[in-house]
Amino acid sequence: MEEDEVTSKLKKLARLIEYHNNLYYNEDNPEISDADYDNLRIENIELEKKFPDLVLLNSPTKKVGAELTSAFKKVQHSVPMLSLGNTFTKDDVQD
């Protein structure tokens, strides 16, 4: 695959993944299965591994989720939603 083809494919994948992120996270209306979404991300990741010099600045691999929306009202959790970022064992997540 030529570099211009790879760049074009990465741009297309970025647009598609961003589109589906918005549908899933903001619209609560996904159009594709989780497996199909995962396949888009895997294809993007594999191309980026193979052509690291062509990784886009706005690559979906550099983001989590979608842009925030104000469409949903804020709620107060009865139990705080704490980060799992420092969880390393089963005991860390069990009450």
Secondary structure, 3 states (H helix, E strand, C coil): CCHHHHHHHHHHHHHHHHHHHHHHHHCCCCCCCHHHHHHHHHHHHHHHHHCHHHCCCCCHHHCCCCCCCCCCCCCCCCCCCCCCCCCCCHHHHCC
